[in-house]
C-alpha cells in the first residue's frame, strides 16, 4: 500500500514533491497511517486528473504526458489490485 501511495505522487507531482512524499510515506508504521496516506494520495491523484482538459492532455510532464500518466496510474493501481 505504501508503494501505491508513493506512486500516485510520482505520476502527478513534480520530482521534488514526489521524493518528499516518498520519504514521509516510508516512515509510516501503522495500518491507520498507511491507509490515510493512501487515501490522501488518491485525493491528490483525483485532483490532478480533474485538471486534465482537451487542451492539456498531451502536455509533457517530467514522466510523460498528463493523459499518459493518468492512464498509467489507473493501470498500475489495477495491476496491484489484481494481485
C-alpha positions as CSV (number, residue, x, y, z in Angstrom):
1,X,0.0,0.0,0.0
2,X,2.9,2.3,0.6
3,X,4.1,1.7,-3.0
4,X,0.7,2.8,-4.4
5,X,0.6,5.9,-2.3
6,X,4.1,6.8,-3.3
7,X,3.4,6.1,-7.0
8,X,0.4,8.5,-7.1
9,X,2.7,11.3,-6.2
10,X,5.3,10.1,-8.8
11,X,2.7,10.1,-11.5
12,X,1.3,13.6,-10.8
13,X,3.7,15.7,-8.7
14,X,6.9,17.4,-9.6
15,X,10.0,15.4,-8.7
16,X,10.8,17.3,-5.5
17,X,7.3,16.9,-4.1
18,X,7.2,13.2,-5.1
19,X,10.6,12.5,-3.3
20,X,9.4,14.3,-0.2
21,X,6.2,12.4,-0.1
22,X,8.0,9.1,-0.6
23,X,10.3,9.9,2.3
24,X,7.3,10.7,4.5
25,X,5.4,7.6,3.5
26,X,8.4,5.3,4.0
27,X,8.5,6.4,7.7
28,X,4.9,5.3,8.4
29,X,4.4,2.3,10.6
30,X,0.8,1.7,11.5
31,X,-2.0,0.5,9.3
32,X,-4.1,3.6,10.0
33,X,-1.2,5.9,9.0
34,X,-0.6,4.0,5.8
35,X,-4.3,3.9,4.8
36,X,-4.6,7.6,5.5
37,X,-1.5,8.3,3.3
38,X,-3.0,6.1,0.5
39,X,-6.4,8.0,0.7
40,X,-4.5,11.3,0.6
41,X,-2.5,10.2,-2.4
42,X,-5.7,9.2,-4.2
43,X,-7.3,12.6,-3.4
44,X,-4.1,14.2,-4.9
45,X,-4.3,12.0,-8.0
46,X,-8.1,12.7,-8.4
47,X,-7.4,16.5,-8.2
48,X,-4.6,16.1,-10.8
49,X,-6.8,14.1,-13.2
50,X,-9.7,16.5,-12.8
51,X,-7.3,19.2,-14.1
52,X,-6.8,17.4,-17.4
53,X,-8.5,19.0,-20.4
54,X,-8.6,18.5,-24.1
55,X,-6.1,21.4,-24.3
56,X,-3.5,20.0,-21.9
57,X,-3.9,16.2,-22.1
58,X,-0.8,15.9,-24.3
59,X,1.3,18.4,-22.4
60,X,4.6,16.7,-21.4
61,X,5.4,16.4,-17.7
62,X,8.6,15.0,-16.1
63,X,7.4,11.5,-16.7
64,X,5.2,11.7,-19.8
65,X,2.1,13.4,-20.9
66,X,-0.7,14.3,-18.5
67,X,-3.1,11.9,-20.2
68,X,-0.5,9.1,-20.3
69,X,0.3,9.4,-16.6
70,X,-3.4,9.3,-15.8
71,X,-3.9,6.1,-17.9
72,X,-0.8,4.5,-16.4
73,X,-1.8,5.4,-12.9
74,X,-5.1,3.6,-13.3
75,X,-3.4,0.6,-14.9
76,X,-0.8,0.5,-12.2
77,X,-3.4,0.5,-9.4
78,X,-5.5,-2.2,-11.1
79,X,-2.4,-4.3,-11.6
80,X,-1.8,-4.3,-7.8
81,X,-5.5,-4.7,-7.0
82,X,-5.5,-7.9,-9.1
83,X,-2.5,-9.4,-7.2
